[in-house]
Amino acid sequence: MPREHGSEKKRMRAIVVTELFSPTRGGTAVWFDQVYGRPEAAGCEIVTSEVAACEAFDRSYPRAVHRIPWRRHRWLRPESAAIYAGLVRRIAPLAWTGRFEAIHAGRVLPEGFVSILAKWLSHLPVVIYAHGEEITGWREPGKQAFMRWTYRRADAVIANSEKTRELLVDLGVDPARIAVQRPGVDTERFSPEVSGQAVRSHLGIEGAPLILSVGRLQPRKGFDRVIEALPEIARVVPTVQYAIVGSGQDEGRLRQLAFVHHVADRVHFVGQVSDEVLPEWYAASDVFAMPNRDTEGDTEGFGMVYLEAAASGKSALAGCDGGTGSAVVDGVTGLRVDGHSARTVAGGLLRLLLDRGLSETMGQQGRARVCRELTWQVVARKTVELHEAVWARPHRTGPAQRRPVGVSLAR
């Protein structure tokens, strides 16, 4: 990510409020790090959570970073009351300085709700990010009511996919205030030019076909379906191997599943890897797989790992649920299949493994797409455009009635 300060061009000036921010791992943290650390966001400051090793990161980050404790207390009602109070104490003084044009909230609760309170006091417009899983996963009536109330009072809502936009509309958010804005990818770091030979040597698989998954180990990712599909795949591709990069609460179940299906010798649980090494894992793979599915309200809102695979020139297998259709263009950059069925997952992976021409073409098309539409430079430019459009309109504390000036939010 660029750390230089660039030219004299007008810079976005926003208070960015988000629990998830580097050095925390994960797609959302990367998104905000990449966008708000760029030269065009030189007027921004970050309000975020205290995490391990944050002091060293903050010293090198080109923006002021304000850290607060982000802990729940079971003896409080609600348990998150201390988080809300801490955010108010930190955001309110910043909002009153006159240095900022807007507040960007990384999530609807608690960040968005507190930002709306700050809007009442400072008259700064509020932009809230929507990721999808919070809308489908937060089912408590009280939280649903707070979420709906908050979204409807934002001046703009950034949806990470068309599916998330549909969920917002179902909540009663004015479609004219929703901007579909996908996250991006570093197309220089993730590239077909990266070598995966060191990874293959480490695994001891040399020329064997390798399926790769990257992400938190949780049911919605569909890694269990890949494991269940391996026996059928191995009957056709006897040397196939499967590597899972990531950690999470589902690891024990996945290991047991590999044992039950007699594929434990083919499944490599890699754990977390450094950001520097991650591109080599994509480079070492033949196919990327995350056949996501909705599980008890838990949905995949987008899936930035699909973009990392595409930037690396790899075809991808995704599920049909959630917002992954914005990340994987079915039949163009990869395949979308029913992630609930191990049989359909096996069929999709076999098609990509056996038809190398098709897989390579999809990888090339995926690379071309992210280079054209989904670099961090493009995402940052669109964020600035939205910020300026919101700033140009009258700011209200109730549900907005007018479309922002100078940009179509519904695009």
N, C-alpha and C positions, 0 to 999 in steps of 0.2 A: 504494500500500500504506500502511495506517495506521502512523504513527510515534509516536502518543501512547501514554501508558502506561496509561490506562484506570483501572478501579476497583480495589478491594482484593480482588477475587475471586482465588482460588488460581490460580497460574500454573504452566504446564508448565516443568519444570526438567530439561533434557536437554543432553548433549554431542552436537552434530550434526556428523558427520564426512562430508565430501563433497568430492571433487575439483572438481565442477562447482557453482559458486556465482557470483553476480554479482560483478563486472561481466562475467564470461564470458557469452556469448550462448548461447541454447538453452533448450529446454523444461524440462529438469531444473533448471537454474540458476534459472529463473524460479519454478518450483514451490517450491524451498526458500527462496528469498528471500521469497516471498509468505507462506508458512506461518509460518516461524520469525521473521519480522520483525513479526508481529502482536502486539497487546497480550497475548493469551492465552499467548504463548510468551516472556514477559518474563524467565523464568529460564533461558533457553537461551544457550549460547555455541557458536560455529561454529569448527570446525577444517577448513581448506580450503587450496587451492593458491595459491601466489604467481603472480599474473598482472599484465599491464600495467594501469596505472591503478587498481590495487586500493586504494592508500593513500587516495585521495580518496573512493572509495566507502565504505571502512571507517569513515572519520571521520563520515560521515552516517548510517551504519546503526545502528539502535537496540540492537544486541547486540555483545558483545565478539567480535571475529573474530581467530582465531589462524592466521596464514599460514605454510606450510612450502614449501620447494622440492619440486616434484613432477616430477622428471626421471629418466628411465631412463639407465643407463650401460651401454654395450655390453660394457665390460670386466668388469662384475660378473655373477655367476651366482647367482640370476636377475638380469636387467637391472633389475628393479624393487626390488631389495633395499634401496636407499637410501630409497625411498619408504616401505617398510614400517618401516624403522628410524626415520625421521623421524616417522611417525605414532605409533609406540610412545612415543618421547620426549616428544611433545606431549600425547597422550591420557592416559597413565598418571598424571602429576601432577595433571591435572584430575580424574580419576576418584577420586583419593585425598583430595580436599579435603572431601568430604562435602556439597558444595553441590548435587549432582545426583541425580536419581531414576532415570535411564536413559541409554543411549547409542543414538542414532538414526544408523544407517549409510546413506549415500545410495546404496550399491551393495554387492554381495557381496564383490568383490575390488577393491582391497585393503581398503577401508573396513570391510566386515563382518568379515573375518578378524581384523584387528587389534582390532576391538571385542570379539570373542569372547575374545581373549587378555586384554584389559583386564577383561572380566567375571570371569575366573578370579581376578584379583587384587583387584578391588573389589566383586564380587558385584552390580554394577549390571546390570539386565536389558538385553537388546539387541533393538532393532527394526531390521530390514533392509528397504530398499526393493528391489523387483524390477521391472525395466522391460521385460523380454522379450528384447531383442536380445542381452543378455549371455548368456542361457541358450542361445540358438540359435547364437550367433556364436562363443563360446569353445569350440573343439572339441578343443584339445590335451588328451590324457588327464590330464596332471598338473593342469591348471587345472580341468578338469571335476571331478576328485576333490576338490580344495580347495573348489570351489564347493558341491558336494553336502554336504561335511562342515560347511561354514560355515552354510549355510541351515538344516540340520537342528538346529543348536545355538542358533539364534536363538529368543528368547522369542515373537516375532511377526514375520511377514513381510508387508509391504504390497505387494500386486500391483496394478499400474496398470490391469489389465483382466481379464476372465474368461479370456481366452486365456493370459495370463501365469500365472494361477492354475493352469490345466491343466498348464502346463509345470513348475511347481513341484511339483505332485502327482506328475508323472512322475519327478521327481528324488528322490521319497521323502519330501518334506516333509509333515508331518501337516496334513491339510486344516483341522483345527480351529484351527491357529495362523496360517492365511492370511486376511488381511483384504483384500478387493477395495476399493481406494480410488482413485478416479479423480482426476487433477489437475483444476485449476479454470481460471477465466478471469476477468479484470476486466471485468465487464459494464457498467461506466461508461465505461471507456476505449474498449472495442470496442462500438459501439452503432449502430443504424440512424440515429441523429441526426447522425452524423459526415458531413461532405461529402466527396465524392470528386472534385469538380470540378477542383481544382488538379492532381490526378494526370492526369485525362483531358486537360486542357489541355497538360500537360507532354508527354504521349505524342502529342498531336495527333490523337486519335481521336474526340473529341467524342461522338457518339451511337452509335458502333460497339459491338456486343456484345463484352464483355471477359471472357475466362477468366483466372483468377488462380491461381497456385501460390506457396506460401511454404515455404521449408525449405532444408536443406542439399542441394547438388547432388550426389546419389549415386543409383545405379541403383534402389535399393529404393523410392524416392519415386515412380517412375513418370512423371516429367516427360518422359522420352523417348517414352513411349507417347502422351502428349498431342500432342507434336510430330508423331509418325507419323500420328495421327488427324486432324490439321488439314486435309490435302487433302480428305478425305471430308466433314468438317464444312463446309469453305469452299464445296463444291459446292452446299450447301443454304443456308448463311448466308454469303454472299459477303464481307461486311465484317468477319467475326470476327477478333479480335485475341487474343494470348496474352502475358501478362506473368509472368515468373518472378522472384520476390524471394528473394535468397539467393545464397550462393557455395559453392564446393566443387570437389572434384577432377574432377567429371564435366562441368564447363562446356565444355571444349574439344570433347568428344564430342557434347554437345548442340548446340553451334553448328554443327558439321559436319553433324549430322542435319537441322537446319533448312535448311541449304543443299542437301543431297541431295534433300530432299522439296519443294524450291522454296517454302518458307514463311518464309524468313529475314526477309522484309519484314513478316511478321505476328507474329514472336516478339521480345519485348522482354526482354533480359537486364538486369535492374535492378540486380543486386548487392545488397549489404547496405543497409538503410535504417535510420534511427534509430527508436527505440522510439516517439518522439513522432509520427513520420510514418506508421508502419506501419498504424494504423487507417484512414488515408485510402485506402490501397491496397485494403483490403477494401471500403470504401465505394464505390470507383470500379468495382468488378467487378460482373458479373452472375451469375457462377457460380464457385465455388471447386473446384479439382481437385487431388487428390493420389491417383491410382489406384495405390496401393502394391502391391508384390508381394514375396514372399520371393526373395532372390537369394543362393545359396550360403551359407545359414545366417543371412543378415542379414535381420531381420524388423522390421516397424514394431510396437512394443509397444502404442502408443495413438495418438498424434498430436494434440498440443495445438493445432495450427493449425486443426484442424476445429472446435474450440470457439471459437476466435477468429472464424472465419467465421460460426458459428452466432450468436454474440453480436452480430455485425454484421448479422444478419438475412439471411444468404446461404445458399442451399442448397449442398450439397457432394457431390462425387463421390469415393468411396473405393474401394480394392480390397477383395477378399474375404480376403486373407491377413492373418495377424497379429491384433493386438488392436483393429483400427480399428472393429470392430462395437460397441465400448463408447463410441466417440466419435461415430459416425454411425449413427443408427437407420435401417436400410434402409426406404425407402418412407415415412418419417415426417419426418426432418430432412435426408434426402438419398438418394443411391443408392449401393449397393455393387455393383461389377461385377468381372469377371475382369481384373485389372490386367496379366496377361501378354499380353492380346490388344488390339492397337490398334483392331480393329473393334468390340469391345464397349465400349471406352472412347469411341469416336466415337458409338456408339449412345446411351450414357448421357448424354453431353454434349449431343447434339442434342435429346434428350428434355427436358432442363432448359432449353436455350436457346429451344426452339420453344414449349414450354408454359409461358408466363410465369405463368399462374395457379398451376400446380403448383409451380413454382420458388419463387414468393413465399410460398405456403402452407407449404412445407417450411422456408423461411427463418424465417417467423414461429414455427413449431413448434420449430425449433432454438433460437431466442431464448428462447422460453418455458421450454424444458427447462433450458438453462444457468442462467437466472435462478432457477429453482426448485431445481435439484439440484447445480449445479457452479460456484457462486461460490466465491471464495477464503475467504469467511467460513464456508461450509458445510464446505469441505475442512479448514480449521483446526479447526473444532469436532470433526470426526470424528477428527482426529489427536490432539487432547487426550483424547477419550474412550478411544481405543486406548491412549495413553500411561498413563492412570490405571488402566485395566484390567490392563495388564501389570505396573505397579508394585504392584498389589494382590495379586499371586500370589507364591508361593514361587519363588525364582530358582535355577535349576540350571545346572550347566556342561555337562551332557549333553543329548541330545534331550529336549525337554519332553514331559510325559505328560498334563498337565491343561490344560483350557481356562481361559483367563484369567477372572477374576471380573468380573461386571457388564456384559459386552458379548460379543456373539457375533462372533467373528472371521471366521466363515465366511459372513457376510452379503454 
